[in-house]
Amino acid sequence: MNLIVKLLVIAIVSITVLGCNDQQQSAFEPKVVYQSDDLVVTQITENAYQHVSYLQTNDFGKVPCNGLIVRDNNEVIIFDTPTNDKSSETLIKWIKETLHCKINAIVPTHFHNDCLGGLKAFEDNGVPSYSYFKTVELAKENDLVVPQNSFTDSLTLKVGNQKVMAKYFGEGHTIDNVIGYFPAENIMFGGCLIKESDATKGYLGDANIEEWSNTVEKVKEAYPQVKIIIPGHGAYGNQQLLDYTIQLFRNK
């Protein structure tokens, strides 16, 4: 009987500890951990950070542009560079000196400057770059810095003991837009394929409006467990960003 009681006590304690851990993760308070005129880094979970840099445009003025940093065991992988080499150098220095992490890879999610405008800084610092093969082709066609490695459908990389993925689902904002996913914390980097709540359609110069909603439907189906989604511009949110984007481009 004593053995049974002990086992019950152990089970109850284990459940309580796990429950407390879940509450701590869900109760994480996002906080700005670096801020300058050109770059802002916000920690949004224990091991994920949003970086924001700025792009001066003719049609939309000074536009804040998002990227994602994910971390495990003193290693990070980054989705999208800041918009220029100066801000990228700042981000690289902050990661090395403040997070004390090695940068395993940079993954631009499409060929526009808000995704790979600072790619040269990463290459100068010996950081390997990976992109969808069409992003590589478009970078070459537009005389941009070209990512070093390409993939045809999906990519899986290691960061510490965790996996990070990038995957192509179809055309939308551009013909080459991919999404990034960090399964350990159910975080998606939607890039410019995904819109923030109440956003307009934005720049459509390279878009496929006819397919945009269909592509995001595929993303939604593939990641039903996603908790946090970071769009290419604006505030991050949850699965409602997928629904908002789908409806936005269905209403033509």
C-alpha positions in Angstrom: 0.0 0.0 0.0 2.9 2.4 0.9 4.3 1.9 -2.6 1.0 2.8 -4.2 0.8 5.9 -2.1 4.3 7.0 -3.1 3.6 6.4 -6.7 0.4 8.5 -6.5 2.3 11.3 -4.7 5.0 11.3 -7.4 2.4 11.4 -10.2 0.6 14.3 -8.5 3.8 16.3 -8.1 4.9 15.7 -11.7 1.6 16.9 -13.0 1.7 20.0 -10.8 5.3 20.8 -12.0 4.3 20.4 -15.7 1.3 22.5 -15.2 3.4 25.3 -13.6 5.8 25.1 -16.5 3.0 25.4 -19.0 1.7 28.4 -17.1 5.1 30.0 -17.1 5.5 29.6 -20.8 2.1 30.9 -21.6 2.6 33.8 -19.1 5.8 35.0 -20.8 5.7 38.8 -21.1 7.2 40.1 -24.3 9.9 42.7 -23.8 12.1 45.0 -25.9 15.7 43.8 -25.3 17.5 46.1 -27.8 16.4 49.4 -29.4 18.0 52.0 -31.6 16.8 54.4 -34.4 17.4 51.6 -36.9 16.7 48.4 -35.1 14.4 47.0 -32.4 14.6 43.5 -31.0 11.7 42.2 -28.9 11.8 38.9 -27.0 8.4 37.3 -27.6 9.0 33.9 -26.0 11.8 32.2 -24.0 13.7 31.4 -27.2 12.2 33.6 -30.0 12.9 37.2 -30.8 11.3 39.5 -33.4 13.7 42.0 -35.1 12.3 45.1 -36.7 14.2 47.4 -39.1 13.0 50.1 -41.4 12.7 50.6 -45.2 12.0 54.0 -46.8 9.5 53.6 -49.6 7.9 55.9 -52.1 4.3 54.7 -51.7 4.2 53.8 -48.0 6.8 56.0 -46.3 9.1 54.6 -43.6 8.0 51.0 -43.2 8.9 48.7 -40.2 10.0 45.3 -41.4 9.9 42.2 -39.3 12.2 39.2 -39.0 12.5 36.3 -36.5 15.4 34.9 -34.5 15.0 31.5 -32.9 17.5 30.1 -30.3 18.5 26.8 -28.7 21.7 25.9 -26.8 23.7 29.1 -27.7 22.8 28.8 -31.4 20.4 30.9 -33.4 18.8 30.9 -36.9 17.3 34.0 -38.4 14.5 34.5 -40.8 15.0 37.6 -43.0 17.8 40.1 -42.7 17.3 43.6 -41.5 16.7 46.0 -44.4 20.4 47.0 -44.9 23.9 46.0 -44.0 24.3 48.5 -41.2 21.3 47.3 -39.3 22.4 43.7 -40.0 25.8 44.3 -38.6 24.2 45.7 -35.5 22.0 42.6 -35.1 24.9 40.3 -35.7 26.9 42.1 -33.0 24.1 42.0 -30.5 23.5 38.3 -31.0 27.2 37.5 -30.5 27.8 39.9 -27.6 24.5 39.8 -25.7 23.0 36.4 -26.5 26.4 34.8 -26.8 25.1 32.7 -29.6 26.5 31.4 -32.9 24.4 32.2 -36.0 23.9 29.0 -37.8 22.0 30.4 -40.8 20.1 33.3 -42.3 17.0 32.5 -44.3 15.5 35.2 -46.5 11.9 34.4 -47.2 11.6 36.2 -50.6 13.7 38.4 -52.8 12.6 41.9 -51.7 14.9 44.2 -49.8 13.0 43.8 -46.6 14.1 40.1 -46.6 17.7 40.1 -48.0 18.7 43.8 -48.0 21.3 43.1 -45.4 22.5 39.8 -46.7 26.1 40.9 -47.5 26.7 41.7 -43.8 25.8 38.1 -42.9 28.1 36.7 -45.7 30.9 39.0 -44.5 30.5 37.4 -41.1 30.6 33.9 -42.4 26.9 33.1 -41.9 25.5 30.6 -44.5 22.4 31.7 -46.2 19.5 29.5 -47.5 16.6 30.4 -49.7 13.9 28.9 -52.0 15.4 28.3 -55.4 13.2 30.9 -57.0 14.5 33.5 -54.6 18.0 32.7 -55.7 17.0 33.1 -59.4 15.2 36.4 -58.7 18.1 37.8 -56.7 20.4 37.1 -59.7 17.9 38.7 -62.1 17.7 41.8 -60.0 21.4 42.2 -59.3 20.9 41.6 -55.6 23.2 39.7 -53.2 22.4 36.1 -53.9 21.8 33.5 -51.1 24.5 30.8 -51.1 22.2 27.7 -50.8 18.8 26.8 -52.2 16.0 24.3 -51.7 13.2 23.2 -53.9 10.2 22.6 -51.6 11.2 22.6 -47.9 14.3 23.0 -45.7 15.1 21.7 -42.3 18.0 23.0 -40.2 19.3 22.4 -36.7 19.5 25.0 -34.1 21.0 23.5 -30.9 18.9 20.4 -30.3 15.8 21.7 -32.1 14.6 21.8 -35.7 13.7 24.9 -37.8 11.9 24.6 -41.1 11.2 26.7 -44.1 8.6 25.7 -46.7 7.1 26.9 -49.9 3.3 26.7 -50.2 2.6 28.7 -53.3 2.5 32.2 -54.8 1.1 35.2 -52.9 3.0 38.4 -52.1 5.6 37.1 -54.6 6.1 33.9 -56.6 8.9 32.9 -54.2 7.5 33.6 -50.7 8.1 30.9 -48.1 7.2 30.6 -44.4 9.4 29.7 -41.5 8.4 27.5 -38.5 10.0 26.8 -35.1 8.2 23.7 -33.8 9.7 23.8 -30.3 7.5 26.9 -29.5 4.9 26.7 -32.3 6.0 30.0 -33.8 5.6 30.8 -37.5 7.4 33.5 -39.4 4.8 34.3 -42.1 6.8 37.0 -43.8 5.0 39.2 -46.3 2.7 36.3 -47.3 0.8 37.0 -44.0 -0.8 40.3 -43.1 -1.2 41.8 -39.6 -4.8 42.4 -38.4 -6.5 45.3 -40.2 -3.7 45.7 -42.7 -4.3 46.8 -46.3 -3.2 44.6 -49.2 0.1 46.6 -49.4 2.6 46.4 -52.2 1.3 44.2 -55.0 3.9 44.8 -57.7 5.1 41.2 -57.7 2.0 39.6 -56.2 -0.3 36.8 -57.4 -3.6 38.0 -56.0 -5.6 35.1 -57.5 -3.6 32.5 -55.6 -2.8 34.4 -52.4 -5.8 33.1 -50.3 -5.3 29.5 -51.6 -1.7 29.6 -50.6 -2.5 30.8 -47.1 -5.2 28.1 -46.8 -2.5 25.5 -47.3 -0.4 27.1 -44.6 -3.3 27.0 -42.2 -4.0 23.4 -42.9 -0.3 22.4 -42.5 0.1 24.1 -39.1 -3.1 23.8 -37.0 -1.1 23.9 -33.8 0.6 27.3 -34.5 0.4 29.7 -31.5 2.3 32.8 -32.6 2.5 34.2 -36.2 4.9 37.0 -37.2 3.8 38.8 -40.4 6.3 40.6 -42.6 5.1 44.0 -41.3 3.2 45.0 -38.2 2.1 43.3 -35.0 2.4 39.6 -34.4 -0.6 37.6 -33.5 -2.2 34.1 -33.6 -4.0 32.0 -36.2 -6.5 34.8 -36.7 -3.8 36.4 -38.9 -4.1 33.5 -41.4 -7.9 33.9 -41.5 -7.6 37.7 -41.9 -5.2 37.3 -44.8 -7.4 34.7 -46.5 -10.4 36.9 -46.3 -8.5 40.0 -47.4 -7.5 38.5 -50.7 -10.8 36.7 -51.3 -12.5 40.1 -51.2 -11.0 41.5 -54.5 
